Amino acid sequence: MPITAKKELTEWLARCATGDRAAFSRLYDATSAKLYGVIIRIVRDRARSDDLLQEVYLRIWQRSGSFNPDRASPITWMATIARNAAIDEVRKSARQYHTVDIDVSDVPDATPRADAVIEQSEAWQRLEGCLETLEQDHRSVVKQAYLEGLSREEISTRMKMPVGTVKTWLHRSLKRLKECLAG
């Protein structure tokens, strides 16, 4: 389910504060994809992100009474909870590592080989070149979707155009990028 109107999210949060499980279910369905995106971009581990999403919704359930629509939009408030939880998770994981005496010669070099770096750089340059062949609005839609992680609905709202147009532009643009990169 896509991100829902601010009014509905605000209402559902208020109902959650009174223990309304149906409102919580609707809230989860409407926002879980967005919050999962926030979490996975920070944590970068699917299993940990799955677990953390459940913890985030528990916090939202417990703190729903403290939501103030005059201070933030509902999705911003919930995304902040998700972001902070994800950052805490990353910090917690970093602290769990402890030092061990290791012979440095036994440690594999994690630095990518020079040829891999060059190849990746060349691939990125090719992609940028292909992006430049798209019309400016189409290029903007692609970047918002795949570099910023926005949903089609969010792009539609931001660019003030129908969702169908966004979908069509994405489909056509990706097809042109694929052809450009293959050629």
C-alpha positions, 0 to 999 in steps of 0.5 A: 500500500502506498504512503497515505495522506497526512490526515489518515496517518495522523488519525491512525496514530491517534487511534494507535495511542488508544490501543486500536490495533486495526488502525495500527495495521493500516498504519503499518500497511501504508508506511512499512515499505517507506520505513524499511527503505530508510532502515535498509539504506543505513543498516545494509543488511536485510535480516537485521533490517527486517528485525529492526522494522518490527522494533521500530513499529513497536516503538511507534505503537508505544510512542503514538500518544506523543506524536504532535502533528503541529511539530512534524508530519506523521511520516517524518516522525515515523521515519525519524524513529526508524532512522534513529533506530537504524543508526543505533543498530549500526553503532551497537554492531560496531561496538560488539567487535572486540580486538583480537591478536592477529598476525597482520600477514593473515589478514586479507586485503579488502582493498579492491584491485586497481582493475576493478576500481577502474572498471567500476569507474568506467561503468559509472561514467558510461551510466552517467553518459547514458543518463545525459541522453535522456530528457531532463525530466525523464533523467530527474525521474530516474535519479529520484527513483533509483538514487534517492529511493523515492517511490513512484507516488512520491515522485508524482507528488514532487513533480506534480504529475500523474503516477501513471506518467511517472511509471511510463517515464521510468519504464521508457527511460530504463529501456533506453538506458539498457540499450545505451549501456549495451551498445 
